[in-house]
């Protein structure tokens, strides 16, 4: 755990939030500032700064995250589609430096945003 990382604190349970999914490797919870009717964050429990910091040995973890996103999307009724976003680095819009994936859906999402 990184001492000042808010997502490490959430993942460890030292900051209370309702988990939609929890495994040995990851947690998922609703975003506090949703940009769509469904906006869920999926994070690894282990601190990884961003996608730019993953290693080949993280393959199983990333697969578990993607499967969790798929199941969450199904549970949330996002049959018509959804978006998965991983902002990476300052120019990529990453504001919390702990790897996290946004599951966004519940309305038509056009790209690029207009």
Buried (B, 14 or more C-beta within 10 A) or exposed (E): BEEEBEBBBBBEEEEEBEBBBBEEBBBBBBBEEEBBEBBBBBBBBBBBBBBEEBEEEBEEBBEBBEEBBBEBBEEBEBEEEBBBBBBBEEEEEBEBBBBBBBBBBBEEBEEEEE
